[in-house]
Amino acid sequence: MALLEVRDVTLRFGGIVALDGVSFGVEEGHISGLIGPNGAGKTTAFNVITRLYKPDSGEVLLDGASLLKQPAFKIVRKGVARTFQNIQLFRTMSVLENVLVGAHGRGRRSREAEALAMLDVVGLRERAHFPAAALPYGIQKRVELARALVTRPRLLLLDEPAGGLNHEEVSELGVLIRKIRDEFELTVLLVEHHMNLVMNVSDHVNVLSFGRKIADGTPAEMQADPAVIEAYLGSEDDEHEPVGPQPDLEVDGAEEEGAE
């Protein structure tokens, strides 16, 4: 059964159609990948799900109930947490204080115990009192993940969690994502350009291109789908070369930045 359903969502920014009738579902307990070239609409879809953007049409359902009828500040209470493509930490606060922000509204003692437990999960308890700004980029991403987990989500949205990580760190992240899904019985929706990570951890993959869903299926099916390959690599008939590096569907090494 789908925990999250995105139904025929369209979003325009002036004359630009960022999402064009996009529909996909994420089964409860699954890790689902959402992939596509830069500008495909992946982060935009996350922003619609979390109510940062209001779509022009369509529906977003969590366990059958509309999320679009909820104000953005209530989305976390509904069981949806996320990390961001560009890290959103309070840089002058400690690691622990950043995670405590996610547990806002509970008693101080309870909040601190839960925050420390989440730092254990991501392997950062010993750095709990370090200032967030003093940590390497990859470690800061784990702080943001701990802050999302402490909200006790049912659905965890990870927006390019492997960006800026080296090959070994990406492999460790894949193990951590599976561990979190299993231990916390979460459903995970993952936006990522590291194709090896997506294909290794995902149960199902949805592919966007220019704001439209062009394919979905198992990782193996998506790696072999001609439409997916063309969306990433372009066709021989294209008049112009793709701008910037294009991710390889078989090999790691794509670390594209930029807004969706």
N, C-alpha and C positions, 0 to 999 in steps of 0.2 A: 504493500500500500504506500502511495506517495505521501510523504510528510509535507513536502513543499510542492506546490503547483504554480507555475507561471503560465498564464493563459492569454495568448494573443495580445501581448503587451506591445504598444507602440508609444514611442516618445520622440518628440521633435524639439530641436533647438533652432528656432527660426526656420530656415530652409533646409536644415540638416536633419535627416531621419536617423537618429541614434539607434533606435530599436524599431524594427519593422515587423509587427505581428509575431513576436517571439513567443514560443510555447515550449516548455519542457517541465519535467517532473524529477524530483529526487526521492527515491525510495527510502523509507525509514530504515536506519541502521547502515545505509550505504555510504561509501565515499564516491562522490560524483564529480567528474572533471568538467570544467567549462573552459574551452580553449578557442583560440582563433588568433589571427594576426593582430598587430596593433591597430586600434581604431575599430575593432570588430563589435564592440559594445559590451564587453565582459564586465568591466567595472561599473558601467552604466546600469547593467542588470542588477548588480549588487546594490547600487544606490537606490534603485527602485524597490527592491526587496526590503531594505532597511529604512525606507520612507524618506531618504534624503532628497529624492526626486519623486515628483508626482507624474505618472504616465498620462498621456492624452487619452488612452483607452486600454482596456484589458483588465485583468484581475490577477492578484497574487494571493494564494491561499496557504495557510499553515494549518495542517490537520483539519482541512475543510472550512476554516474560518478566515475571513478576509483580513489581510494585513493592511490593505489600502484605506480601511476605515479607521485605522489607529494612528494617532500622532506619533512622530518619530521617537519621542522620549519613552513611549510605552512598548516599543518593539523589543527591547531587552527583557522586559517583564513577560513578554509573550514567549520567551525562550529562544530568541535569535541573538547571536553574538557574532562579531566580526573582527578581523584584523584588516589593516589597510595596506595598499600598495606602497604608499609613502608613510613611514612610521609616524604614529601620533602619540608620542609620549610627552610627559611633563619633564623636560630635560633637567630642571633644577631640583627635582624631587628624587628621592631614593627609589631603588627598584621596588622595595616593599611598598612604599607610599603609592607608586604608580599602580601596583596590583590592587591595593586597598580601594582605589577609586572604583574598581569594578564591583566591589562588595558594598557600595554605598547603601545606607539604609538599615544595615544590621548593627547589632551591638559591637562595640570596639573589640572586645576580647574574641568574640566569635569571628569577626572579620579578619583579625590578624591571624588566627589559627588557620582559617581557610586559605588566606593569601599565602602563608608559609607552605601549606600543603600543596598549593598549585606551583609554587617555586620549586618544591621537591620534584614534581612531575616533569618540569622542563629543565631540571638540573641546575637551578640557580639559587638555592637557599643560602649558600655561602657568600653570595653577592647581594644579599637582601638589603644591606645598608650602603651599598655603593651608589653614587649619583648616577642616574640613568645615562646622562650625557657622556660619562667617562667610559662607557662600555663600547666594544666593537659593534659594528652594524648588525652582524648576525646574532649577537647576544641580545641586542635591543629588540630584535624580532621575537625572541623567545619571551621577553618580558611582556610584550604586547599579547602574545598567545596566552600567557598565564593570566593576564588581566581579563581576557575574554572568557577563559575557563571558569574563573571565580564567580561569574554571573550565573553559573549552573545552566548553560544553554541546552536546548534540545537540538538546535540546528546551529552549526558553526560554519561561518563563511570565512574562508582563507583567501585573501587577495594577494597573490604573488608572494607567498611566504619564503620562497627560495631565492628571491631576488638579492643579488649581492653575496650569495654564499658560494664557497668553493665546492669542488666535487665531493669531498668527504663529508662536508656539512650537509649537502643536499641528500646524500645517502642516509645520514643520521636523521634528517628531518622526515624522510619517508617512513622510517621505523617509528618515529615519535607520533606521526599522524595516525598510523594504524593503532598504536598503543592507546592513544587518547580515545579513538573511536571505540575500541573494545572495552577499556576500563570504565569509561563514562557513558557507554551506550549511546553515543552521539550519532547524528547524521551530519555529514561533512560535504560542503560544496566548495570545490577548489578551483580557483583561477590561477593558472600558472603557465609560464613559457618553457620551463624545463620539461621537455616531453618525456624523458625517461622517468622522472618523478611521477608525472600524471599517469602514464601508462602502467607503472608498477604498483601504484596504490589504489587506482580507481576501479570501482565495480562497473561504472558506466560513464560514458563521455558524451557531452553535447558540444557541437562545434558551431561557432558563429562566424560570419563573414559579412562585413559591411552592414551590420545591424540585423541580419537575418540568420535564422538557424538553417544550416545547410545539411547537417547530418547528425545522427546520434547512434550509439550502439556500444558494444564492448570495446575495450582498448584495441584488441587485435583487429576488429572490424574497421575501426577508425584509421589505424595505421595503413590499411590496405585500400581505403576508400579513395577513388580518383578525385572526387570533389574536394575532399579534405587536403589531399596532396597538392592540388592545383591552387587552393586558397592560400596555402603557405608558400609554395614555390613558384606559382605562376605557370601559365601555359606557354608553349612555344609560339603561339600566335599573338602573345601580348606585344603591343607596340612600344611599351615603355618598360624599362627595368624596374623592379621593385625598389622602393626607397628604403635604405637601411638594411641591416642584416635580417635574414629570414630564418626562423627556427627549423631545424631538421627534425623530422618526425621519428627518426631512429636513434639520433645521437644527441647527448646533452651538449650545451654550449650556447644556448640562446639566452641572453640576459637583456632583453629589450626593455626600455623604459618609456614612459610617456603616458599621457592621459588617454582614457578610453573614450 
